[in-house]
Amino acid sequence: MTDQGAVDGAVKRLALALDALDAAVERRREADRNEEALASQVQALGVDRAKLAAALDDELARARKLEMTNQEIAERLDAAIASIQSVLDTQRA
């Protein structure tokens, strides 16, 4: 092989290596973009989760308050029914 042939072979190998390097760099950039997109999505999901957790806490507090109010109303109704029953019983006697 002549010196020129060796140089040409080396240039071709270098060109192939540079092409492979360019392709690897592009794949890495794409992977980085995908990773950034996923990180952004995870962050958005975290924000949504926090909002949903807060909303759930609010609704649970509201449900507890409604349950307590319902219990209080039931007790008052029971007392009113007992009072009315007592009045009716005294009128019958």
C-alpha positions as CSV (number, residue, x, y, z in Angstrom):
1,M,0.0,0.0,0.0
2,T,1.4,3.4,-0.9
3,D,1.6,6.3,1.4
4,Q,-1.3,8.0,-0.5
5,G,-3.4,4.9,-0.2
6,A,-2.7,4.7,3.6
7,V,-3.6,8.4,4.0
8,D,-6.8,7.9,1.9
9,G,-7.7,4.8,4.1
10,A,-7.0,6.8,7.2
11,V,-9.1,9.7,6.0
12,K,-12.0,7.4,5.1
13,R,-11.8,5.7,8.6
14,L,-11.7,9.2,10.2
15,A,-14.7,10.3,8.2
16,L,-16.6,7.2,9.2
17,A,-15.6,7.7,12.8
18,L,-16.7,11.3,12.7
19,D,-20.1,10.3,11.1
20,A,-20.5,7.7,13.9
21,L,-19.6,10.4,16.5
22,D,-22.1,12.8,14.9
23,A,-24.8,10.1,15.0
24,A,-24.0,9.3,18.6
25,V,-24.1,13.0,19.6
26,E,-27.5,13.4,17.9
27,R,-28.8,10.3,19.7
28,R,-27.6,11.7,23.0
29,R,-29.2,15.1,22.3
30,E,-32.5,13.4,21.5
31,A,-32.2,11.3,24.7
32,D,-31.5,14.5,26.7
33,R,-34.6,16.2,25.2
34,N,-36.7,13.2,26.0
35,E,-35.3,13.1,29.5
36,E,-36.1,16.8,29.9
37,A,-39.6,16.3,28.6
38,L,-40.2,13.4,31.0
39,A,-38.8,15.5,33.9
40,S,-41.2,18.3,33.0
41,Q,-44.1,15.8,32.9
42,V,-43.1,14.3,36.2
43,Q,-43.0,17.8,37.7
44,A,-46.4,18.7,36.2
45,L,-47.8,15.4,37.6
46,G,-46.4,16.3,41.0
47,V,-48.1,19.7,40.9
48,D,-51.4,18.1,39.9
49,R,-51.0,15.5,42.6
50,A,-50.5,18.3,45.2
51,K,-53.5,20.2,44.0
52,L,-55.6,17.0,44.0
53,A,-54.4,16.1,47.5
54,A,-55.3,19.6,48.7
55,A,-58.8,19.4,47.1
56,L,-59.3,15.9,48.7
57,D,-58.3,17.3,52.1
58,D,-60.8,20.1,51.6
59,E,-63.6,17.7,50.6
60,L,-62.8,15.4,53.5
61,A,-63.1,18.3,55.9
62,R,-66.3,19.3,54.3
63,A,-67.7,15.8,54.5
64,R,-66.8,15.6,58.2
65,K,-68.5,18.9,58.8
66,L,-71.6,17.8,57.0
67,E,-71.6,14.5,59.0
68,M,-71.4,16.4,62.2
69,T,-74.1,18.8,61.1
70,N,-76.2,15.8,60.1
71,Q,-75.7,14.1,63.5
72,E,-76.7,17.4,65.3
73,I,-79.8,17.7,63.2
74,A,-80.7,14.0,63.8
75,E,-80.3,14.6,67.6
76,R,-82.5,17.7,67.4
77,L,-85.1,15.8,65.4
78,D,-85.0,13.0,68.0
79,A,-85.5,15.5,70.8
80,A,-88.3,17.2,68.9
81,I,-90.0,13.9,68.2
82,A,-89.7,12.9,71.9
83,S,-91.1,16.3,73.0
84,I,-94.0,15.9,70.6
85,Q,-94.6,12.3,71.7
86,S,-94.6,13.5,75.3
87,V,-97.1,16.2,74.6
88,L,-99.4,13.7,72.7
89,D,-99.1,11.2,75.6
90,T,-100.1,13.8,78.2
91,Q,-103.1,14.9,76.1
92,R,-104.3,11.3,75.8
93,A,-104.1,10.7,79.5
